[in-house]
């Protein structure tokens, strides 16, 4: 609820449902997920979502980001991996979840994965509300930034947009959150930087399309236009509203 750039956005009403409930219902459509939980410290979220039959794990109020919150939430759950979905991704495609799920089982030695998509135009390189990354020839994310000067980039195809779908091996995540906040994590306010700064591998799971999330108030109209006009999003919306 205390989002710095857009307070209370997690309960933003979109077609009669809070934004985070859109994300949860899209996760339920995934073919593979065993359980879907919402992890929150806010009673207002708990009370708002209880009428939807949501599985909620109450967490501490001390968390600075979703990574540490999810680590607390899964500590006592019987699972080998967790897929962290950001609550501000109401256009999330269930098949993107299925894709990262398959990567988990095809790459058993990997400890962490993040969905990435193409960056659309030079404005997104400048937009600090969008996290960007550089991906090497092994499909590993080697750097995370909020701003890039396009004129200084030599291989523009190696730069991609970070999406709010991240997967971890449970044992790795529980170790990761015990490490100190890293330099780039603190500087750029990008929680995945802790993985790279500590010399661990973060695999990129490449998807072909960038979908808007809601970081700022102005993003609400963009997302609503997608829901109302995009054929696949309209179809998904109808399915979500019927759950």
Secondary structure, DSSP 8 states (H G I E B T S, - for coil): ---SSSTTGGG-EETTEEHHHHHHHHHHHSSS-S---EEES-HHHHHHHGGGT--EEE--S--SSHHHHHHHHHTTS--SEEEEE-TT-TT--HHHHHHHHHHHHH-TT--EEEEEEE--HHHHHH-TTS-EEEE-TTSBEEEEES---GGG-S-GGGEEEEEEEEEEEHHHHHHHTTS---HHHHHHT-TTHHHHHTT---EEEE-S------SSTTHHHHHHHHHHH-HHHHHHHHHHHH-
